[in-house]
Amino acid sequence: MTKIANIELGEFPLLLAPMEDVSDPPFRAVCKAHGADLMYTEFISSEGLIRDAAKSVQKLDIFEYERPVGIQLFGSDVETMGECARIATRVSPDLIDINYGCPVKQVACRGAGAALLQDIPKMVRMTEAVVKATHLPVTVKTRLGWDDSTKNILDVAERLQDIGIQALTVHGRTRVQMYKGDADWTLIGQIKENPRITIPIFGNGDIDSPEKALEYRNRYGVDGIMIGRSSIGYPWVFNEIKHYLKTGEHLPAPTVADRVAVCRQHLDFSIRWKGEKVGIFEMRRHYTQYFKGLENFKPFRSRLVLSDSKDELFGILNEVEELYAEAYA
């Protein structure tokens, strides 16, 4: 049984990665329904939360059916991160996660996210401030290091455990790599082999099939896997991996009717949570993935991304189901 503090996650949990502009409540809902064991909010700017910025505050929305769910924070100021943790604690998530892995310029160039991999003493101080600011378990998500010459994750893991984090997720790339090349889990496996490390270690990066999940579990000995991009438009990935790990067999692929049904649920929740205008706009990034592999889908995709009418969108989805259901039965 893998546990973060007193939170039981099962034998080999699958975590949904916190992804900016993706891991909102509507997306988390469909992933939870299809097997995600632990989910996180989109990362929340500590400075934005302190300023009471509307977008940051909205990201604090969590729902009972999501549990266990963590709120992920990022920032560049130690004191601000501590105060932000206190604010986040008030909405009663199950844990607080700190983002030391985001590689994008808008975050890293402001001294937050993966930038802290260049200043480990500050990372330690910031983590300690968050741990002291909340009674909730604190976890961390980070990368191997800033670049190939500074892969310091083995030291980082020990130092962060020593100041009280309850779990660590490591993405198998450096910041300089961004999302290019293959993720290297070698150092993640070495963290697990370290007898000093007693907290759960989760691996992240390039898990896009049940076979790879099994291979990486066995090869690197991690306590669970975090899945990000592979779940976009394909929440079935969680249950498919679980079934394969348990039985060695593949679940049937989702039918076109399954894809339409889940896309429809996602769209409906998006509109209810964000309002029709924003909810429709922010769903546009998902359609290509939901219907990936369908022949001659481009005209439908164009109509879906250009429409700003809820009724029209549901009508288009009905057309997709009717046209493709027989061909992909």
C-alpha positions as protocol buffer text, in pm:
chain_id: "A"
residue {
  index: 1
  type: MET
  ca { x: 0 y: 0 z: 0 }
}
residue {
  index: 2
  type: THR
  ca { x: 140 y: 337 z: -103 }
}
residue {
  index: 3
  type: LYS
  ca { x: 60 y: 618 z: 140 }
}
residue {
  index: 4
  type: ILE
  ca { x: 133 y: 989 z: 155 }
}
residue {
  index: 5
  type: ALA
  ca { x: 118 y: 1055 z: 528 }
}
residue {
  index: 6
  type: ASN
  ca { x: -222 y: 899 z: 613 }
}
residue {
  index: 7
  type: ILE
  ca { x: -361 y: 916 z: 258 }
}
residue {
  index: 8
  type: GLU
  ca { x: -395 y: 565 z: 119 }
}
residue {
  index: 9
  type: LEU
  ca { x: -346 y: 547 z: -258 }
}
residue {
  index: 10
  type: GLY
  ca { x: -352 y: 174 z: -331 }
}
residue {
  index: 11
  type: GLU
  ca { x: -75 y: -63 z: -430 }
}
residue {
  index: 12
  type: PHE
  ca { x: 59 y: 125 z: -731 }
}
residue {
  index: 13
  type: PRO
  ca { x: -118 y: 460 z: -772 }
}
residue {
  index: 14
  type: LEU
  ca { x: -150 y: 653 z: -1096 }
}
residue {
  index: 15
  type: LEU
  ca { x: -136 y: 1028 z: -1049 }
}
residue {
  index: 16
  type: LEU
  ca { x: -272 y: 1293 z: -1282 }
}
residue {
  index: 17
  type: ALA
  ca { x: -5 y: 1556 z: -1346 }
}
residue {
  index: 18
  type: PRO
  ca { x: -85 y: 1920 z: -1277 }
}
residue {
  index: 19
  type: MET
  ca { x: -91 y: 2080 z: -1622 }
}
residue {
  index: 20
  type: GLU
  ca { x: -148 y: 2450 z: -1678 }
}
residue {
  index: 21
  type: ASP
  ca { x: -465 y: 2523 z: -1876 }
}
residue {
  index: 22
  type: VAL
  ca { x: -549 y: 2152 z: -1875 }
}
residue {
  index: 23
  type: SER
  ca { x: -590 y: 2012 z: -1521 }
}
residue {
  index: 24
  type: ASP
  ca { x: -901 y: 2210 z: -1433 }
}
residue {
  index: 25
  type: PRO
  ca { x: -1206 y: 2057 z: -1255 }
}
residue {
  index: 26
  type: PRO
  ca { x: -1380 y: 1946 z: -1578 }
}
residue {
  index: 27
  type: PHE
  ca { x: -1071 y: 1760 z: -1697 }
}
residue {
  index: 28
  type: ARG
  ca { x: -1002 y: 1617 z: -1352 }
}
residue {
  index: 29
  type: ALA
  ca { x: -1360 y: 1489 z: -1338 }
}
residue {
  index: 30
  type: VAL
  ca { x: -1322 y: 1269 z: -1645 }
}
residue {
  index: 31
  type: CYS
  ca { x: -980 y: 1146 z: -1531 }
}
residue {
  index: 32
  type: LYS
  ca { x: -1114 y: 1057 z: -1187 }
}
residue {
  index: 33
  type: ALA
  ca { x: -1401 y: 867 z: -1347 }
}
residue {
  index: 34
  type: HIS
  ca { x: -1148 y: 664 z: -1547 }
}
residue {
  index: 35
  type: GLY
  ca { x: -910 y: 563 z: -1272 }
}
residue {
  index: 36
  type: ALA
  ca { x: -682 y: 849 z: -1159 }
}
residue {
  index: 37
  type: ASP
  ca { x: -586 y: 782 z: -796 }
}
residue {
  index: 38
  type: LEU
  ca { x: -451 y: 1124 z: -701 }
}
residue {
  index: 39
  type: MET
  ca { x: -497 y: 1453 z: -883 }
}
residue {
  index: 40
  type: TYR
  ca { x: -361 y: 1805 z: -853 }
}
residue {
  index: 41
  type: THR
  ca { x: -495 y: 2144 z: -949 }
}
residue {
  index: 42
  type: GLU
  ca { x: -329 y: 2348 z: -1219 }
}
residue {
  index: 43
  type: PHE
  ca { x: -34 y: 2523 z: -1060 }
}
residue {
  index: 44
  type: ILE
  ca { x: -131 y: 2838 z: -873 }
}
residue {
  index: 45
  type: SER
  ca { x: 87 y: 3147 z: -856 }
}
residue {
  index: 46
  type: SER
  ca { x: 164 y: 3240 z: -498 }
}
residue {
  index: 47
  type: GLU
  ca { x: 186 y: 3606 z: -596 }
}
residue {
  index: 48
  type: GLY
  ca { x: -149 y: 3584 z: -775 }
}
residue {
  index: 49
  type: LEU
  ca { x: -314 y: 3419 z: -476 }
}
residue {
  index: 50
  type: ILE
  ca { x: -177 y: 3680 z: -238 }
}
residue {
  index: 51
  type: ARG
  ca { x: -314 y: 3956 z: -467 }
}
residue {
  index: 52
  type: ASP
  ca { x: -648 y: 3775 z: -475 }
}
residue {
  index: 53
  type: ALA
  ca { x: -626 y: 3753 z: -854 }
}
residue {
  index: 54
  type: ALA
  ca { x: -947 y: 3599 z: -986 }
}
residue {
  index: 55
  type: LYS
  ca { x: -779 y: 3333 z: -1201 }
}
residue {
  index: 56
  type: SER
  ca { x: -560 y: 3213 z: -916 }
}
residue {
  index: 57
  type: VAL
  ca { x: -848 y: 3203 z: -669 }
}
residue {
  index: 58
  type: GLN
  ca { x: -1069 y: 3009 z: -911 }
}
residue {
  index: 59
  type: LYS
  ca { x: -801 y: 2740 z: -935 }
}
residue {
  index: 60
  type: LEU
  ca { x: -860 y: 2665 z: -566 }
}
residue {
  index: 61
  type: ASP
  ca { x: -1196 y: 2509 z: -655 }
}
residue {
  index: 62
  type: ILE
  ca { x: -1197 y: 2144 z: -555 }
}
residue {
  index: 63
  type: PHE
  ca { x: -1486 y: 1899 z: -520 }
}
residue {
  index: 64
  type: GLU
  ca { x: -1551 y: 1611 z: -282 }
}
residue {
  index: 65
  type: TYR
  ca { x: -1557 y: 1345 z: -555 }
}
residue {
  index: 66
  type: GLU
  ca { x: -1198 y: 1438 z: -651 }
}
residue {
  index: 67
  type: ARG
  ca { x: -1043 y: 1331 z: -324 }
}
residue {
  index: 68
  type: PRO
  ca { x: -765 y: 1277 z: -266 }
}
residue {
  index: 69
  type: VAL
  ca { x: -668 y: 1600 z: -440 }
}
residue {
  index: 70
  type: GLY
  ca { x: -373 y: 1833 z: -396 }
}
residue {
  index: 71
  type: ILE
  ca { x: -331 y: 2204 z: -461 }
}
residue {
  index: 72
  type: GLN
  ca { x: -8 y: 2284 z: -641 }
}
residue {
  index: 73
  type: LEU
  ca { x: 170 y: 2614 z: -572 }
}
residue {
  index: 74
  type: PHE
  ca { x: 462 y: 2792 z: -734 }
}
residue {
  index: 75
  type: GLY
  ca { x: 648 y: 3112 z: -659 }
}
residue {
  index: 76
  type: SER
  ca { x: 983 y: 3278 z: -618 }
}
residue {
  index: 77
  type: ASP
  ca { x: 954 y: 3436 z: -272 }
}
residue {
  index: 78
  type: VAL
  ca { x: 994 y: 3224 z: 41 }
}
residue {
  index: 79
  type: GLU
  ca { x: 762 y: 3424 z: 267 }
}
residue {
  index: 80
  type: THR
  ca { x: 496 y: 3459 z: 1 }
}
residue {
  index: 81
  type: MET
  ca { x: 494 y: 3084 z: -58 }
}
residue {
  index: 82
  type: GLY
  ca { x: 441 y: 3025 z: 313 }
}
residue {
  index: 83
  type: GLU
  ca { x: 146 y: 3265 z: 320 }
}
residue {
  index: 84
  type: CYS
  ca { x: 8 y: 3110 z: 3 }
}
residue {
  index: 85
  type: ALA
  ca { x: 19 y: 2767 z: 167 }
}
residue {
  index: 86
  type: ARG
  ca { x: -186 y: 2902 z: 457 }
}
residue {
  index: 87
  type: ILE
  ca { x: -448 y: 3038 z: 214 }
}
residue {
  index: 88
  type: ALA
  ca { x: -462 y: 2712 z: 19 }
}
residue {
  index: 89
  type: THR
  ca { x: -500 y: 2512 z: 340 }
}
residue {
  index: 90
  type: ARG
  ca { x: -828 y: 2694 z: 416 }
}
residue {
  index: 91
  type: VAL
  ca { x: -1008 y: 2524 z: 125 }
}
residue {
  index: 92
  type: SER
  ca { x: -922 y: 2183 z: 276 }
}
residue {
  index: 93
  type: PRO
  ca { x: -735 y: 1994 z: 5 }
}
residue {
  index: 94
  type: ASP
  ca { x: -576 y: 1664 z: 102 }
}
residue {
  index: 95
  type: LEU
  ca { x: -224 y: 1791 z: 45 }
}
residue {
  index: 96
  type: ILE
  ca { x: -14 y: 2082 z: -78 }
}
residue {
  index: 97
  type: ASP
  ca { x: 231 y: 2030 z: -364 }
}
residue {
  index: 98
  type: ILE
  ca { x: 517 y: 2261 z: -460 }
}
residue {
  index: 99
  type: ASN
  ca { x: 613 y: 2302 z: -825 }
}
residue {
  index: 100
  type: TYR
  ca { x: 990 y: 2303 z: -876 }
}
residue {
  index: 101
  type: GLY
  ca { x: 963 y: 2155 z: -1224 }
}
residue {
  index: 102
  type: CYS
  ca { x: 784 y: 2394 z: -1460 }
}
residue {
  index: 103
  type: PRO
  ca { x: 1034 y: 2481 z: -1735 }
}
residue {
  index: 104
  type: VAL
  ca { x: 848 y: 2754 z: -1925 }
}
residue {
  index: 105
  type: LYS
  ca { x: 1016 y: 3093 z: -1949 }
}
residue {
  index: 106
  type: GLN
  ca { x: 728 y: 3287 z: -1794 }
}
residue {
  index: 107
  type: VAL
  ca { x: 778 y: 3086 z: -1475 }
}
residue {
  index: 108
  type: ALA
  ca { x: 1147 y: 2990 z: -1466 }
}
residue {
  index: 109
  type: CYS
  ca { x: 1273 y: 3335 z: -1568 }
}
residue {
  index: 110
  type: ARG
  ca { x: 1088 y: 3482 z: -1272 }
}
residue {
  index: 111
  type: GLY
  ca { x: 1278 y: 3260 z: -1032 }
}
residue {
  index: 112
  type: ALA
  ca { x: 999 y: 3006 z: -981 }
}
residue {
  index: 113
  type: GLY
  ca { x: 932 y: 2650 z: -1093 }
}
residue {
  index: 114
  type: ALA
  ca { x: 1242 y: 2477 z: -1229 }
}
residue {
  index: 115
  type: ALA
  ca { x: 1451 y: 2789 z: -1161 }
}
residue {
  index: 116
  type: LEU
  ca { x: 1484 y: 2675 z: -800 }
}
residue {
  index: 117
  type: LEU
  ca { x: 1698 y: 2386 z: -924 }
}
residue {
  index: 118
  type: GLN
  ca { x: 1972 y: 2648 z: -962 }
}
residue {
  index: 119
  type: ASP
  ca { x: 1943 y: 2749 z: -596 }
}
residue {
  index: 120
  type: ILE
  ca { x: 1897 y: 2444 z: -379 }
}
residue {
  index: 121
  type: PRO
  ca { x: 1944 y: 2630 z: -48 }
}
residue {
  index: 122
  type: LYS
  ca { x: 1655 y: 2860 z: -143 }
}
residue {
  index: 123
  type: MET
  ca { x: 1447 y: 2558 z: -252 }
}
residue {
  index: 124
  type: VAL
  ca { x: 1507 y: 2406 z: 92 }
}
residue {
  index: 125
  type: ARG
  ca { x: 1408 y: 2729 z: 271 }
}
residue {
  index: 126
  type: MET
  ca { x: 1097 y: 2766 z: 60 }
}
residue {
  index: 127
  type: THR
  ca { x: 991 y: 2406 z: 117 }
}
residue {
  index: 128
  type: GLU
  ca { x: 1046 y: 2442 z: 490 }
}
residue {
  index: 129
  type: ALA
  ca { x: 831 y: 2757 z: 494 }
}
residue {
  index: 130
  type: VAL
  ca { x: 547 y: 2572 z: 325 }
}
residue {
  index: 131
  type: VAL
  ca { x: 579 y: 2270 z: 555 }
}
residue {
  index: 132
  type: LYS
  ca { x: 561 y: 2497 z: 859 }
}
residue {
  index: 133
  type: ALA
  ca { x: 265 y: 2693 z: 720 }
}
residue {
  index: 134
  type: THR
  ca { x: 24 y: 2399 z: 692 }
}
residue {
  index: 135
  type: HIS
  ca { x: -87 y: 2093 z: 885 }
}
residue {
  index: 136
  type: LEU
  ca { x: -141 y: 1912 z: 554 }
}
residue {
  index: 137
  type: PRO
  ca { x: 112 y: 1678 z: 393 }
}
residue {
  index: 138
  type: VAL
  ca { x: 347 y: 1865 z: 160 }
}
residue {
  index: 139
  type: THR
  ca { x: 480 y: 1704 z: -156 }
}
residue {
  index: 140
  type: VAL
  ca { x: 714 y: 1826 z: -430 }
}
residue {
  index: 141
  type: LYS
  ca { x: 729 y: 1784 z: -806 }
}
residue {
  index: 142
  type: THR
  ca { x: 1060 y: 1863 z: -975 }
}
residue {
  index: 143
  type: ARG
  ca { x: 1306 y: 1758 z: -1246 }
}
residue {
  index: 144
  type: LEU
  ca { x: 1647 y: 1590 z: -1258 }
}
residue {
  index: 145
  type: GLY
  ca { x: 1828 y: 1924 z: -1249 }
}
residue {
  index: 146
  type: TRP
  ca { x: 1868 y: 2245 z: -1446 }
}
residue {
  index: 147
  type: ASP
  ca { x: 2089 y: 2094 z: -1719 }
}
residue {
  index: 148
  type: ASP
  ca { x: 2305 y: 1790 z: -1787 }
}
residue {
  index: 149
  type: SER
  ca { x: 2589 y: 1925 z: -1573 }
}
residue {
  index: 150
  type: THR
  ca { x: 2367 y: 1989 z: -1269 }
}
residue {
  index: 151
  type: LYS
  ca { x: 2158 y: 1677 z: -1224 }
}
residue {
  index: 152
  type: ASN
  ca { x: 2134 y: 1719 z: -847 }
}
residue {
  index: 153
  type: ILE
  ca { x: 1811 y: 1530 z: -778 }
}
residue {
  index: 154
  type: LEU
  ca { x: 1975 y: 1267 z: -555 }
}
residue {
  index: 155
  type: ASP
  ca { x: 2089 y: 1537 z: -312 }
}
residue {
  index: 156
  type: VAL
  ca { x: 1763 y: 1729 z: -349 }
}
residue {
  index: 157
  type: ALA
  ca { x: 1556 y: 1423 z: -257 }
}
residue {
  index: 158
  type: GLU
  ca { x: 1744 y: 1370 z: 70 }
}
residue {
  index: 159
  type: ARG
  ca { x: 1738 y: 1736 z: 169 }
}
residue {
  index: 160
  type: LEU
  ca { x: 1368 y: 1779 z: 101 }
}
residue {
  index: 161
  type: GLN
  ca { x: 1278 y: 1461 z: 285 }
}
residue {
  index: 162
  type: ASP
  ca { x: 1483 y: 1581 z: 581 }
}
residue {
  index: 163
  type: ILE
  ca { x: 1273 y: 1897 z: 616 }
}
residue {
  index: 164
  type: GLY
  ca { x: 945 y: 1712 z: 604 }
}
residue {
  index: 165
  type: ILE
  ca { x: 803 y: 1654 z: 258 }
}
residue {
  index: 166
  type: GLN
  ca { x: 584 y: 1343 z: 239 }
}
residue {
  index: 167
  type: ALA
  ca { x: 637 y: 1240 z: -125 }
}
residue {
  index: 168
  type: LEU
  ca { x: 844 y: 1339 z: -428 }
}
residue {
  index: 169
  type: THR
  ca { x: 758 y: 1325 z: -797 }
}
residue {
  index: 170
  type: VAL
  ca { x: 1044 y: 1352 z: -1044 }
}
residue {
  index: 171
  type: HIS
  ca { x: 1011 y: 1425 z: -1414 }
}
residue {
  index: 172
  type: GLY
  ca { x: 1291 y: 1248 z: -1598 }
}
residue {
  index: 173
  type: ARG
  ca { x: 1423 y: 1553 z: -1785 }
}
residue {
  index: 174
  type: THR
  ca { x: 1623 y: 1863 z: -1701 }
}
residue {
  index: 175
  type: ARG
  ca { x: 1484 y: 2212 z: -1734 }
}
residue {
  index: 176
  type: VAL
  ca { x: 1698 y: 2277 z: -2041 }
}
residue {
  index: 177
  type: GLN
  ca { x: 1544 y: 1974 z: -2212 }
}
residue {
  index: 178
  type: MET
  ca { x: 1193 y: 2115 z: -2163 }
}
residue {
  index: 179
  type: TYR
  ca { x: 982 y: 1830 z: -2308 }
}
residue {
  index: 180
  type: LYS
  ca { x: 1225 y: 1726 z: -2582 }
}
residue {
  index: 181
  type: GLY
  ca { x: 1410 y: 1398 z: -2613 }
}
residue {
  index: 182
  type: ASP
  ca { x: 1336 y: 1092 z: -2405 }
}
residue {
  index: 183
  type: ALA
  ca { x: 1279 y: 1106 z: -2031 }
}
residue {
  index: 184
  type: ASP
  ca { x: 1560 y: 937 z: -1838 }
}
residue {
  index: 185
  type: TRP
  ca { x: 1437 y: 755 z: -1529 }
}
residue {
  index: 186
  type: THR
  ca { x: 1779 y: 625 z: -1425 }
}
residue {
  index: 187
  type: LEU
  ca { x: 1825 y: 876 z: -1144 }
}
residue {
  index: 188
  type: ILE
  ca { x: 1465 y: 827 z: -1032 }
}
residue {
  index: 189
  type: GLY
  ca { x: 1548 y: 460 z: -982 }
}
residue {
  index: 190
  type: GLN
  ca { x: 1861 y: 555 z: -789 }
}
residue {
  index: 191
  type: ILE
  ca { x: 1654 y: 767 z: -551 }
}
residue {
  index: 192
  type: LYS
  ca { x: 1442 y: 460 z: -477 }
}
residue {
  index: 193
  type: GLU
  ca { x: 1755 y: 254 z: -414 }
}
residue {
  index: 194
  type: ASN
  ca { x: 1884 y: 502 z: -157 }
}
residue {
  index: 195
  type: PRO
  ca { x: 1826 y: 343 z: 188 }
}
residue {
  index: 196
  type: ARG
  ca { x: 1788 y: 691 z: 340 }
}
residue {
  index: 197
  type: ILE
  ca { x: 1479 y: 761 z: 132 }
}
residue {
  index: 198
  type: THR
  ca { x: 1159 y: 645 z: 302 }
}
residue {
  index: 199
  type: ILE
  ca { x: 895 y: 865 z: 135 }
}
residue {
  index: 200
  type: PRO
  ca { x: 707 y: 756 z: -180 }
}
residue {
  index: 201
  type: ILE
  ca { x: 885 y: 834 z: -506 }
}
residue {
  index: 202
  type: PHE
  ca { x: 674 y: 882 z: -818 }
}
residue {
  index: 203
  type: GLY
  ca { x: 814 y: 883 z: -1171 }
}
residue {
  index: 204
  type: ASN
  ca { x: 692 y: 1110 z: -1448 }
}
residue {
  index: 205
  type: GLY
  ca { x: 771 y: 1142 z: -1817 }
}
residue {
  index: 206
  type: ASP
  ca { x: 681 y: 958 z: -2137 }
}
residue {
  index: 207
  type: ILE
  ca { x: 442 y: 700 z: -1993 }
}
residue {
  index: 208
  type: ASP
  ca { x: 207 y: 656 z: -2286 }
}
residue {
  index: 209
  type: SER
  ca { x: 114 y: 287 z: -2279 }
}
residue {
  index: 210
  type: PRO
  ca { x: 37 y: 7 z: -2034 }
}
residue {
  index: 211
  type: GLU
  ca { x: 348 y: -180 z: -2152 }
}
residue {
  index: 212
  type: LYS
  ca { x: 576 y: 112 z: -2070 }
}
residue {
  index: 213
  type: ALA
  ca { x: 410 y: 158 z: -1730 }
}
residue {
  index: 214
  type: LEU
  ca { x: 482 y: -206 z: -1644 }
}
residue {
  index: 215
  type: GLU
  ca { x: 838 y: -186 z: -1774 }
}
residue {
  index: 216
  type: TYR
  ca { x: 920 y: 130 z: -1580 }
}
residue {
  index: 217
  type: ARG
  ca { x: 755 y: 6 z: -1261 }
}
residue {
  index: 218
  type: ASN
  ca { x: 965 y: -309 z: -1270 }
}
residue {
  index: 219
  type: ARG
  ca { x: 1288 y: -146 z: -1386 }
}
residue {
  index: 220
  type: TYR
  ca { x: 1295 y: 157 z: -1157 }
}
residue {
  index: 221
  type: GLY
  ca { x: 1095 y: 41 z: -855 }
}
residue {
  index: 222
  type: VAL
  ca { x: 890 y: 359 z: -819 }
}
residue {
  index: 223
  type: ASP
  ca { x: 591 y: 371 z: -585 }
}
residue {
  index: 224
  type: GLY
  ca { x: 360 y: 502 z: -857 }
}
residue {
  index: 225
  type: ILE
  ca { x: 351 y: 689 z: -1184 }
}
residue {
  index: 226
  type: MET
  ca { x: 237 y: 1040 z: -1271 }
}
residue {
  index: 227
  type: ILE
  ca { x: 76 y: 1076 z: -1612 }
}
residue {
  index: 228
  type: GLY
  ca { x: 44 y: 1406 z: -1796 }
}
residue {
  index: 229
  type: ARG
  ca { x: 20 y: 1460 z: -2168 }
}
residue {
  index: 230
  type: SER
  ca { x: -92 y: 1103 z: -2243 }
}
residue {
  index: 231
  type: SER
  ca { x: -416 y: 1166 z: -2055 }
}
residue {
  index: 232
  type: ILE
  ca { x: -521 y: 1473 z: -2257 }
}
residue {
  index: 233
  type: GLY
  ca { x: -824 y: 1365 z: -2457 }
}
residue {
  index: 234
  type: TYR
  ca { x: -762 y: 1009 z: -2338 }
}
residue {
  index: 235
  type: PRO
  ca { x: -857 y: 967 z: -1970 }
}
residue {
  index: 236
  type: TRP
  ca { x: -899 y: 593 z: -2036 }
}
residue {
  index: 237
  type: VAL
  ca { x: -520 y: 562 z: -2001 }
}
residue {
  index: 238
  type: PHE
  ca { x: -549 y: 524 z: -1621 }
}
residue {
  index: 239
  type: ASN
  ca { x: -783 y: 225 z: -1619 }
}
residue {
  index: 240
  type: GLU
  ca { x: -604 y: 71 z: -1918 }
}
residue {
  index: 241
  type: ILE
  ca { x: -273 y: 76 z: -1729 }
}
residue {
  index: 242
  type: LYS
  ca { x: -432 y: -55 z: -1408 }
}
residue {
  index: 243
  type: HIS
  ca { x: -597 y: -343 z: -1590 }
}
residue {
  index: 244
  type: TYR
  ca { x: -277 y: -435 z: -1772 }
}
residue {
  index: 245
  type: LEU
  ca { x: -68 y: -426 z: -1454 }
}
residue {
  index: 246
  type: LYS
  ca { x: -319 y: -655 z: -1284 }
}
residue {
  index: 247
  type: THR
  ca { x: -396 y: -900 z: -1564 }
}
residue {
  index: 248
  type: GLY
  ca { x: -137 y: -857 z: -1840 }
}
residue {
  index: 249
  type: GLU
  ca { x: -424 y: -800 z: -2079 }
}
residue {
  index: 250
  type: HIS
  ca { x: -551 y: -494 z: -2264 }
}
residue {
  index: 251
  type: LEU
  ca { x: -892 y: -342 z: -2210 }
}
residue {
  index: 252
  type: PRO
  ca { x: -1092 y: -281 z: -2528 }
}
residue {
  index: 253
  type: ALA
  ca { x: -1020 y: 60 z: -2675 }
}
residue {
  index: 254
  type: PRO
  ca { x: -1292 y: 320 z: -2621 }
}
residue {
  index: 255
  type: THR
  ca { x: -1553 y: 324 z: -2895 }
}
residue {
  index: 256
  type: VAL
  ca { x: -1649 y: 637 z: -3084 }
}
residue {
  index: 257
  type: ALA
  ca { x: -1962 y: 647 z: -2868 }
}
residue {
  index: 258
  type: ASP
  ca { x: -1737 y: 635 z: -2558 }
}
residue {
  index: 259
  type: ARG
  ca { x: -1522 y: 918 z: -2690 }
}
residue {
  index: 260
  type: VAL
  ca { x: -1823 y: 1134 z: -2773 }
}
residue {
  index: 261
  type: ALA
  ca { x: -1986 y: 1065 z: -2435 }
}
residue {
  index: 262
  type: VAL
  ca { x: -1677 y: 1165 z: -2235 }
}
residue {
  index: 263
  type: CYS
  ca { x: -1609 y: 1467 z: -2456 }
}
residue {
  index: 264
  type: ARG
  ca { x: -1970 y: 1572 z: -2406 }
}
residue {
  index: 265
  type: GLN
  ca { x: -1938 y: 1536 z: -2026 }
}
residue {
  index: 266
  type: HIS
  ca { x: -1614 y: 1736 z: -2031 }
}
residue {
  index: 267
  type: LEU
  ca { x: -1771 y: 2014 z: -2241 }
}
residue {
  index: 268
  type: ASP
  ca { x: -2083 y: 2031 z: -2027 }
}
residue {
  index: 269
  type: PHE
  ca { x: -1882 y: 2062 z: -1704 }
}
residue {
  index: 270
  type: SER
  ca { x: -1653 y: 2320 z: -1865 }
}
residue {
  index: 271
  type: ILE
  ca { x: -1952 y: 2537 z: -1955 }
}
residue {
  index: 272
  type: ARG
  ca { x: -2115 y: 2497 z: -1614 }
}
residue {
  index: 273
  type: TRP
  ca { x: -1794 y: 2581 z: -1428 }
}
residue {
  index: 274
  type: LYS
  ca { x: -1656 y: 2863 z: -1644 }
}
residue {
  index: 275
  type: GLY
  ca { x: -1963 y: 2999 z: -1818 }
}
residue {
  index: 276
  type: GLU
  ca { x: -2058 y: 2935 z: -2179 }
}
residue {
  index: 277
  type: LYS
  ca { x: -1812 y: 3171 z: -2349 }
}
residue {
  index: 278
  type: VAL
  ca { x: -1498 y: 3071 z: -2159 }
}
residue {
  index: 279
  type: GLY
  ca { x: -1603 y: 2708 z: -2118 }
}
residue {
  index: 280
  type: ILE
  ca { x: -1645 y: 2664 z: -2494 }
}
residue {
  index: 281
  type: PHE
  ca { x: -1321 y: 2846 z: -2574 }
}
residue {
  index: 282
  type: GLU
  ca { x: -1109 y: 2645 z: -2332 }
}
residue {
  index: 283
  type: MET
  ca { x: -1244 y: 2310 z: -2457 }
}
residue {
  index: 284
  type: ARG
  ca { x: -1104 y: 2374 z: -2805 }
}
residue {
  index: 285
  type: ARG
  ca { x: -761 y: 2236 z: -2716 }
}
residue {
  index: 286
  type: HIS
  ca { x: -911 y: 1896 z: -2633 }
}
residue {
  index: 287
  type: TYR
  ca { x: -1107 y: 1798 z: -2945 }
}
residue {
  index: 288
  type: THR
  ca { x: -811 y: 1682 z: -3154 }
}
residue {
  index: 289
  type: GLN
  ca { x: -702 y: 1442 z: -2882 }
}
residue {
  index: 290
  type: TYR
  ca { x: -1049 y: 1305 z: -2808 }
}
residue {
  index: 291
  type: PHE
  ca { x: -1093 y: 1206 z: -3172 }
}
residue {
  index: 292
  type: LYS
  ca { x: -735 y: 1128 z: -3265 }
}
residue {
  index: 293
  type: GLY
  ca { x: -712 y: 861 z: -3534 }
}
residue {
  index: 294
  type: LEU
  ca { x: -1055 y: 912 z: -3690 }
}
residue {
  index: 295
  type: GLU
  ca { x: -1022 y: 939 z: -4066 }
}
residue {
  index: 296
  type: ASN
  ca { x: -1124 y: 1264 z: -4234 }
}
residue {
  index: 297
  type: PHE
  ca { x: -1202 y: 1425 z: -3899 }
}
residue {
  index: 298
  type: LYS
  ca { x: -1055 y: 1764 z: -3991 }
}
residue {
  index: 299
  type: PRO
  ca { x: -1385 y: 1921 z: -4110 }
}
residue {
  index: 300
  type: PHE
  ca { x: -1550 y: 1825 z: -3780 }
}
residue {
  index: 301
  type: ARG
  ca { x: -1258 y: 1961 z: -3583 }
}
residue {
  index: 302
  type: SER
  ca { x: -1284 y: 2292 z: -3768 }
}
residue {
  index: 303
  type: ARG
  ca { x: -1652 y: 2318 z: -3687 }
}
residue {
  index: 304
  type: LEU
  ca { x: -1593 y: 2230 z: -3322 }
}
residue {
  index: 305
  type: VAL
  ca { x: -1322 y: 2491 z: -3270 }
}
residue {
  index: 306
  type: LEU
  ca { x: -1508 y: 2764 z: -3459 }
}
residue {
  index: 307
  type: SER
  ca { x: -1846 y: 2721 z: -3293 }
}
residue {
  index: 308
  type: ASP
  ca { x: -1938 y: 2940 z: -2998 }
}
residue {
  index: 309
  type: SER
  ca { x: -2280 y: 2781 z: -2939 }
}
residue {
  index: 310
  type: LYS
  ca { x: -2340 y: 2510 z: -2681 }
}
residue {
  index: 311
  type: ASP
  ca { x: -2633 y: 2361 z: -2872 }
}
residue {
  index: 312
  type: GLU
  ca { x: -2439 y: 2362 z: -3198 }
}
residue {
  index: 313
  type: LEU
  ca { x: -2143 y: 2189 z: -3037 }
}
residue {
  index: 314
  type: PHE
  ca { x: -2356 y: 1911 z: -2894 }
}
residue {
  index: 315
  type: GLY
  ca { x: -2518 y: 1875 z: -3235 }
}
residue {
  index: 316
  type: ILE
  ca { x: -2178 y: 1835 z: -3401 }
}
residue {
  index: 317
  type: LEU
  ca { x: -2079 y: 1572 z: -3144 }
}
residue {
  index: 318
  type: ASN
  ca { x: -2399 y: 1383 z: -3224 }
}
residue {
  index: 319
  type: GLU
  ca { x: -2305 y: 1394 z: -3592 }
}
residue {
  index: 320
  type: VAL
  ca { x: -1959 y: 1255 z: -3514 }
}
residue {
  index: 321
  type: GLU
  ca { x: -2112 y: 966 z: -3321 }
}
residue {
  index: 322
  type: GLU
  ca { x: -2361 y: 884 z: -3595 }
}
residue {
  index: 323
  type: LEU
  ca { x: -2109 y: 903 z: -3878 }
}
residue {
  index: 324
  type: TYR
  ca { x: -1822 y: 714 z: -3718 }
}
residue {
  index: 325
  type: ALA
  ca { x: -1993 y: 471 z: -3483 }
}
residue {
  index: 326
  type: GLU
  ca { x: -2046 y: 199 z: -3743 }
}
residue {
  index: 327
  type: ALA
  ca { x: -1708 y: 241 z: -3913 }
}
residue {
  index: 328
  type: TYR
  ca { x: -1521 y: 215 z: -3578 }
}
residue {
  index: 329
  type: ALA
  ca { x: -1746 y: -36 z: -3405 }
}
